[in-house]
């Protein structure tokens, strides 16, 4: 009995060590990337980086203020029409979707989730840029919405399916119309999880570069017109990184640090909401 007990304890300790090692290997790249960006981008991480426009080549200083503003504008535009569309589609699939049409919608959402982002950029270029004969913030938001919507659709459907059927039956038994029960009870019950999915999808599109290269293009100045090319942090990081100038390389590291910080903040908020739900 003693030998068997020793073997069980040894096996248990070994498996715990393997689980811990696997978890460490998962989170290690994130910390390595963040600290590498922190070390290389700290030199240019100044207030002027956040409030100044890019300076011409050869002139020291400058910042990415227009890129930060452009990223926020494009992201908000994307969410403005994508959130209602995706949530309503998820509600349809979870509550009303039956038959071949619903299966086709699920298949399309799953397929679009795995499509490379550069394909979305090319599609946005063909759909909007060529007919409009110009790059624009609208085209950038449209390309990002094709990445955003499928993720939120599937998240909304899965979150609504976690709501117990008894909740729906109780509402219907009280004489509440089905659409009211869906919006006011079912969706409200699952809303923390749906909101978490929205924030995670938002964190994904903030860092996308390829779709914006084909649609928004970028801009060195402030842009208030949405039908014109607009700056974004991922585009500026890309431009600075491929340049032959050392000063721009430093700004690329600093811009990447700002970008990953924005993504981390959004993910932390999503985790807090998930914890509150639990």
PyMOL commands that set and color helices and strands:
alter all, ss='L'
color gray80, all
select helices_A, chain A and resi 2-44+47-51+65-96+99-114+117-132+137-161+165-173+178-206+210-215+233-241+246-277
alter helices_A, ss='H'
color red, helices_A
deselect
rebuild
show_as cartoon
